[in-house]
Amino acid sequence: MIRLNIPSIEQDDLEAVRAVLETGFLVQGPRVAAFEAELARLTGAPHAVAVSNCTAALHLGLLALGVGPGDLVAVTAFSWISTANVIELCGAQPVFVDIDASTFNMCPESLAERVGQLAACAETRRKLKAVIPVHTFGQMADVDAIGRVAAEHGLPVMEDAACALGATWNGKQAGTAGTLGCFSFHPRKAVTTGEGGAIVTHDAALARTLRALRNHGMDPEAGGPDFVMPGLNCRMTDFQAALGSTQLTKLTRITSARQRLAKRYDMLLAGAPVTTPAVPEGSAHVYQSYVVLLPEAAAPERPSILRRMREAGVETTIGTWHMPMTTYFKARYGYAAGDFPRADAVFARALTLPLYEHMTDDEQQTVVRALRDVLA
């Protein structure tokens, strides 16, 4: 079976984890601090706060921004479900925004329209608290245009950069274009700590709040141990951080390999009845996933296509989730097909192909051959 993803775990990664386990110092220790410093240097953000996963990063980010019951947060309609779940868990409401059909990211024009509608009413204007663009599949959203809309309405931008460590947009590093940036180190990401996440920011006060929130509300900069706010236990372990540090040294190598493989997919799929990923000028895509669009006529057959690809020895999956049309959000807010037409279309047609650093030419050819056969 050609797997969807295989993490690049090597001997130095194993040795780093073993060394921490042998110390007996396992949680929120010196390796976490070192990993945070390395991530800050890599992204160019002055502050990095490591946490247990990216969902925790997003949740703590909203709490640090003061998002609470009754508030509104603008978010893309097409993402992994945690991007919207954390808004609900704060007692707030996601304001879903349709996507750009070619990049799969939040559409700035749709954001401007939706936020403008809400800002026209004094009551909903007061409730608007943040914008969350997602850098889908490793390609940054148009943070310039999104940032202008947010600034016009005085809204902070929290980037969901879970898939996009190392990606850039017009020279801006993913995670650093807004007030906060959240990363994932799940095994399907280029750099992994098993589970794990982090928040980066230029704001020292926000970083201090985030460090307290991740550790039961204990302020690490206070004169002595004290709990200054309600917090959660979202700490990263030292052995995860040790793995993250060795992984970060390989980010450029891994990203270059994924970009090379993506270009080869583009070439092998030329003439096939699929739409390959679009990369706008000024964007450096890091290809956490290589996602194609099936022909419109094949969309109803996607479950069968997934099954037949597996039978051919190739693991594939959908792109990601049309969040307003999941059972919970559809029932809670009454969304229907047609409310987000571009997300409707992309969700129905998106198919993720295998991609990992050490994928061979033969494996790629097998994937493409199987896809062509299934769609014939």
C-alpha angles and dihedrals in degrees: 000000000000101000126222091238139356116195117233098242114165139174095275089055091053092047093050092053092045091051091056093046089054092055094058090222099118113155134056094340139131095304090057091052090049092049091050091051091049092049091049091052092048095050097035092236115134093222133043124178117194118213140173097271142337093268087060089047091054093044094049090044092058092046091051090051090054098249110162147148115336095012125128126227123188113225138165117267094224116064146094106299097249091074089069098029093065090055090054091046088058089055091250131120126245114232101207119216125199121244140238104261094220102045097027089225131122111293109234092208091053089047091052091049095047096044090044090055092051094044091055089072117064093216097052091039089061091050096053106103112160150354122232115195116184122217093221119215091345102310119113121238118237094279092174094061093036090049091053092053091047093047092050089060098035094247126149117232119225110190118215094212094163093133100030114070105151096015118128138199116201089335096313116126117233110261096024103074095080139035094281135010125201125204136191128213096189115145092260090061123090091248116037139189092176092254118001144117143189143203123217126195144162090220114094094194092053090048090053091050091049092051090054094045093053092054107049092280096300112149108222091199096054119109092253140356110306139142110236100174141004108281144172135235101253099139124148119231121240093238090054090050092049089054089047092053094054090043093053090060088062098046096102092047094047094045092049090052093050092049091050091050091048091054089050091051088052089055096044092048095050107129094013116126094254135093113239123212117289118222115196122217110275094028125114105198115202095193104225080170133013104221126182130187117237119222112277090245091056096051095092088052096054095109088054091046091053090050094047092048089054090049087054089054098259125119113216135160142185120282102249137294133303091220101195089055097052115109097257100046094039091054096041098049104021098241118173138189109284096036089100104021099177092048088048091056098042094046091052095049106033119115125179118215127202115276130167137143099262097041109140129227089245091054092051091049090050091052093049093044091052092048093049090049093049092049095044 
